[in-house]
Amino acid sequence: MKIHYYLGWFNNFFPDTLGRLLQEDIIDRNSIAMISSNPSIYEDDGATERSWLDQAGIMFDEYHLINYRLQKQEAQTKIQNASVIFLLGGNILEQNRF
């Protein structure tokens, strides 16, 4: 089953209701691929967005941040094998080029 959420920016964490819905809907928590909002900045782990998930009690076995640091094939593999794909907001034109 595929479920899609299209969400806006959150300042500090997911609202409680959304956190509960995500908690219920995300059953497979093997890995998450977080596609960077600014792939040219080499952040290590998407800490801000990951903190939203942590606060909602949604933990994964593996976390992968997709940015220019990864080779194309490695990024594609991580996305294809991910339980959840989290497209981080930001510069949409840059993300599309990426």
N, CA, C and O of each residue as an XYZ file, in Angstrom:
392
protein
N       0.849     -1.172      0.000
C       0.000      0.000      0.000
C       0.891      1.230      0.000
O       1.876      1.291      0.737
N       0.548      2.205     -0.822
C       1.290      3.456     -0.857
C       0.409      4.571     -0.323
O      -0.760      4.699     -0.688
N       0.990      5.358      0.535
C       0.306      6.513      1.106
C       1.178      7.720      0.827
O       2.392      7.667      1.023
N       0.578      8.799      0.374
C       1.313     10.024      0.093
C       0.800     11.134      1.000
O      -0.406     11.344      1.124
N       1.717     11.829      1.620
C       1.406     13.028      2.385
C       2.115     14.188      1.700
O       3.298     14.079      1.379
N       1.429     15.273      1.476
C       2.024     16.487      0.944
C       1.826     17.559      2.011
O       0.715     18.042      2.230
N       2.918     17.919      2.667
C       2.832     18.774      3.838
C       3.669     20.027      3.661
O       4.609     20.057      2.866
N       3.319     21.053      4.406
C       4.088     22.280      4.406
C       5.151     22.251      5.488
O       5.402     21.216      6.104
N       5.765     23.390      5.707
C       6.831     23.527      6.691
C       6.256     23.588      8.099
O       5.173     24.127      8.324
N       7.006     23.024      9.039
C       6.627     23.076     10.443
C       7.776     23.728     11.197
O       8.942     23.425     10.944
N       7.449     24.617     12.118
C       8.499     25.359     12.813
C       9.333     24.507     13.758
O      10.562     24.560     13.707
N       8.705     23.738     14.603
C       9.455     22.996     15.613
C       9.178     21.498     15.608
O      10.053     20.709     15.966
N       7.977     21.096     15.208
C       7.614     19.685     15.234
C       6.306     19.515     14.482
O       5.641     20.490     14.132
N       5.947     18.252     14.237
C       4.652     17.974     13.615
C       3.550     18.267     14.626
O       3.720     17.987     15.813
N       2.424     18.823     14.183
C       1.275     18.958     15.093
C       0.876     17.573     15.611
O       1.075     16.571     14.924
N       0.313     17.520     16.819
C      -0.016     16.241     17.460
C      -0.872     15.335     16.590
O      -0.596     14.141     16.481
N      -1.915     15.893     15.967
C      -2.814     15.081     15.142
C      -2.056     14.473     13.972
O      -2.225     13.289     13.679
N      -1.229     15.256     13.303
C      -0.446     14.738     12.189
C       0.538     13.676     12.679
O       0.707     12.645     12.027
N       1.179     13.911     13.800
C       2.101     12.927     14.367
C       1.423     11.596     14.612
O       1.994     10.544     14.325
N       0.203     11.630     15.141
C      -0.547     10.385     15.389
C      -0.903      9.683     14.085
O      -0.799      8.460     13.991
N      -1.326     10.451     13.072
C      -1.664      9.855     11.776
C      -0.441      9.215     11.125
O      -0.523      8.108     10.593
N       0.685      9.910     11.167
C       1.916      9.350     10.607
C       2.332      8.099     11.382
O       2.757      7.107     10.791
N       2.208      8.155     12.693
C       2.522      7.011     13.554
C       1.721      5.775     13.135
O       2.257      4.667     13.085
N       0.438      5.975     12.837
C      -0.434      4.864     12.422
C      -0.144      4.393     11.002
O      -0.173      3.193     10.729
N       0.135      5.325     10.100
C       0.289      4.988      8.683
C       1.656      4.420      8.324
O       1.765      3.597      7.416
N       2.686      4.848      9.020
C       4.034      4.371      8.692
C       4.305      3.109      9.501
O       4.714      3.166     10.661
N       4.070      1.987      8.867
C       4.233      0.699      9.533
C       5.640      0.144      9.307
O       6.287     -0.321     10.245
N       6.107      0.196      8.064
C       7.446     -0.286      7.724
C       8.439      0.822      8.034
O       8.441      1.861      7.375
N       9.279      0.606      9.029
C      10.230      1.631      9.462
C      11.668      1.153      9.333
O      12.518      1.443     10.175
N      11.916      0.423      8.269
C      13.270     -0.049      8.033
C      14.200      1.102      7.683
O      15.254      1.264      8.299
N      13.810      1.910      6.685
C      14.694      3.009      6.285
C      13.892      4.179      5.750
O      12.787      4.022      5.231
N      14.482      5.356      5.892
C      13.896      6.569      5.350
C      14.953      7.268      4.496
O      16.101      7.425      4.914
N      14.554      7.679      3.309
C      15.409      8.480      2.437
C      14.870      9.901      2.463
O      13.754     10.163      2.014
N      15.670     10.812      2.990
C      15.279     12.210      3.066
C      16.006     12.937      1.942
O      17.232     13.043      1.958
N      15.252     13.437      0.968
C      15.839     14.118     -0.174
C      16.021     15.583      0.204
O      15.061     16.295      0.498
N      17.266     16.005      0.188
C      17.640     17.324      0.681
C      16.899     18.450     -0.029
O      16.652     18.389     -1.234
N      16.551     19.475      0.738
C      15.925     20.666      0.168
C      16.961     21.541     -0.531
O      16.611     22.364     -1.377
N      18.211     21.369     -0.186
C      19.292     22.104     -0.823
C      20.461     21.126     -0.981
O      21.378     21.105     -0.159
N      20.419     20.319     -2.044
C      21.378     19.212     -2.171
C      22.830     19.630     -2.292
O      23.717     18.794     -2.121
N      23.111     20.911     -2.585
C      24.506     21.334     -2.700
C      25.135     21.623     -1.337
O      26.357     21.731     -1.239
N      24.324     21.750     -0.288
C      24.851     21.918      1.069
C      25.043     20.532      1.654
O      24.109     19.731      1.689
N      26.240     20.254      2.106
C      26.554     18.901      2.564
C      26.287     18.710      4.046
O      27.205     18.449      4.823
N      25.032     18.842      4.431
C      24.686     18.518      5.805
C      24.757     16.999      5.955
O      24.665     16.266      4.970
N      24.919     16.540      7.175
C      25.142     15.119      7.383
C      23.889     14.286      7.552
O      23.854     13.137      7.110
N      22.847     14.838      8.187
C      21.779     13.921      8.568
C      20.360     14.471      8.520
O      19.444     13.769      8.949
N      20.120     15.685      8.024
C      18.767     16.224      8.025
C      18.233     16.352      9.440
O      17.080     16.011      9.704
N      19.065     16.842     10.351
C      18.763     16.841     11.784
C      17.450     17.515     12.136
O      16.726     17.022     13.001
N      17.119     18.627     11.494
C      15.877     19.330     11.833
C      14.674     18.458     11.546
O      13.828     18.259     12.418
N      14.588     17.936     10.337
C      13.445     17.117      9.956
C      13.428     15.804     10.727
O      12.364     15.302     11.088
N      14.601     15.256     10.976
C      14.672     14.023     11.762
C      14.145     14.261     13.181
O      13.522     13.376     13.768
N      14.393     15.446     13.727
C      13.897     15.745     15.074
C      12.370     15.773     15.108
O      11.763     15.433     16.123
N      11.744     16.182     13.989
C      10.271     16.164     13.924
C       9.779     14.725     14.054
O       8.836     14.447     14.794
N      10.420     13.821     13.334
C      10.038     12.404     13.388
C      10.286     11.836     14.780
O       9.436     11.133     15.325
N      11.439     12.135     15.353
C      11.766     11.652     16.697
C      10.729     12.126     17.714
O      10.276     11.353     18.558
N      10.354     13.414     17.622
C       9.385     13.975     18.567
C       8.039     13.283     18.448
O       7.319     13.147     19.438
N       7.692     12.841     17.236
C       6.421     12.144     17.011
C       6.532     10.655     17.325
O       5.553      9.921     17.186
N       7.713     10.198     17.748
C       7.893      8.785     18.090
C       8.009      7.888     16.866
O       7.695      6.700     16.937
N       8.454      8.439     15.756
C       8.585      7.675     14.518
C      10.072      7.496     14.248
O      10.735      8.392     13.726
N      10.586      6.321     14.614
C      12.011      6.030     14.474
C      12.214      5.002     13.368
O      11.374      4.129     13.151
N      13.329      5.119     12.680
C      13.688      4.195     11.606
C      14.996      3.497     11.952
O      15.805      4.014     12.722
N      15.194      2.316     11.374
C      16.453      1.599     11.560
C      17.584      2.314     10.845
O      18.706      2.357     11.348
N      17.301      2.877      9.672
C      18.317      3.558      8.874
C      17.780      4.900      8.388
O      16.614      5.020      8.010
N      18.646      5.901      8.405
C      18.329      7.239      7.905
C      19.328      7.573      6.804
O      20.536      7.430      6.994
N      18.827      8.019      5.651
C      19.697      8.383      4.541
C      19.308      9.767      4.039
O      18.151     10.009      3.695
N      20.286     10.676      3.999
C      20.066     11.996      3.428
C      20.611     11.977      2.010
O      21.788     11.691      1.792
N      19.755     12.282      1.052
C      20.129     12.270     -0.359
C      20.522     13.686     -0.752
O      19.698     14.600     -0.739
N      21.800     13.856     -1.104
C      22.306     15.140     -1.578
C      23.437     14.868     -2.565
O      23.654     13.718     -2.947
N      24.155     15.894     -2.982
C      25.217     15.730     -3.975
C      26.410     14.936     -3.444
O      27.292     14.571     -4.222
N      26.458     14.667     -2.174
C      27.550     13.879     -1.604
C      27.501     12.437     -2.110
O      28.539     11.784     -2.216
N      26.305     11.939     -2.423
C      26.138     10.559     -2.896
C      26.276     10.479     -4.405
O      25.895     11.402     -5.125
N      26.814      9.389     -4.869
C      26.824      9.117     -6.302
C      25.396      8.819     -6.736
O      24.591      8.342     -5.937
N      25.079      9.095     -7.994
C      23.718      8.950     -8.505
C      23.168      7.542     -8.259
O      22.041      7.401     -7.784
N      23.932      6.513     -8.569
C      23.459      5.133     -8.413
C      23.171      4.806     -6.959
O      22.175      4.150     -6.656
N      24.035      5.259     -6.053
C      23.829      5.017     -4.625
C      22.561      5.716     -4.134
O      21.786      5.145     -3.366
N      22.357      6.954     -4.582
C      21.153      7.696     -4.199
C      19.900      6.988     -4.712
O      18.921      6.845     -3.980
N      19.933      6.545     -5.973
C      18.780      5.844     -6.541
C      18.480      4.564     -5.768
O      17.316      4.256     -5.516
N      19.503      3.823     -5.394
C      19.310      2.581     -4.646
C      18.690      2.854     -3.282
O      17.771      2.150     -2.863
N      19.188      3.871     -2.588
C      18.643      4.197     -1.262
C      17.174      4.619     -1.365
O      16.363      4.263     -0.510
N      16.835      5.368     -2.401
C      15.448      5.790     -2.594
C      14.565      4.596     -2.942
O      13.474      4.450     -2.390
N      15.029      3.743     -3.851
C      14.244      2.576     -4.266
C      14.007      1.606     -3.117
O      12.965      0.952     -3.068
N      14.959      1.504     -2.194
C      14.844      0.549     -1.093
C      14.234      1.140      0.170
O      14.055      0.430      1.159
N      13.915      2.423      0.151
C      13.410      3.097      1.346
C      11.981      2.678      1.675
O      11.160      2.458      0.785
N      11.707      2.576      2.959
C      10.341      2.360      3.439
C       9.533      3.635      3.268
O       8.346      3.599      2.945
N      10.203      4.770      3.491
C       9.568      6.085      3.410
C      10.511      7.023      2.667
O      11.723      6.992      2.880
N       9.953      7.856      1.798
C      10.711      8.895      1.121
C      10.173     10.224      1.626
O       8.975     10.495      1.534
N      11.056     11.041      2.155
C      10.692     12.324      2.737
C      11.355     13.400      1.887
O      12.559     13.630      2.000
N      10.577     14.053      1.045
C      11.075     15.137      0.199
C      11.036     16.410      1.023
O       9.965     16.954      1.293
N      12.203     16.878      1.418
C      12.287     18.057      2.266
C      12.013     19.302      1.449
O      12.403     19.376      0.284
N      11.357     20.266      2.033
C      11.010     21.492      1.332
C      12.228     22.340      1.033
O      13.343     21.991      1.419
N      12.027     23.429      0.363
C      13.139     24.322      0.058
C      13.078     24.811     -1.361
O      12.005     25.123     -1.878
N      14.227     24.877     -1.992
C      14.350     25.393     -3.338
C      13.896     24.337     -4.348
O      14.663     23.442     -4.703
N      12.662     24.444     -4.802
C      12.066     23.448     -5.688
C      12.816     23.359     -7.006
O      13.009     22.256     -7.518
N      13.246     24.478     -7.572
C      13.994     24.450     -8.837
C      15.295     23.672     -8.659
O      15.669     22.877     -9.522
N      15.983     23.900     -7.545
C      17.223     23.175     -7.265
C      16.951     21.676     -7.088
O      17.709     20.843     -7.585
N      15.878     21.342     -6.386
C      15.541     19.931     -6.197
C      15.224     19.272     -7.539
O      15.639     18.136     -7.772
N      14.511     19.944     -8.410
C      14.191     19.373     -9.713
C      15.448     19.156    -10.542
O      15.579     18.130    -11.209
N      16.375     20.109    -10.508
C      17.651     19.931    -11.224
C      18.410     18.754    -10.646
O      19.025     17.987    -11.386
N      18.372     18.603     -9.325
C      19.057     17.525     -8.632
C      18.481     16.186     -9.035
O      18.933     15.148     -8.551
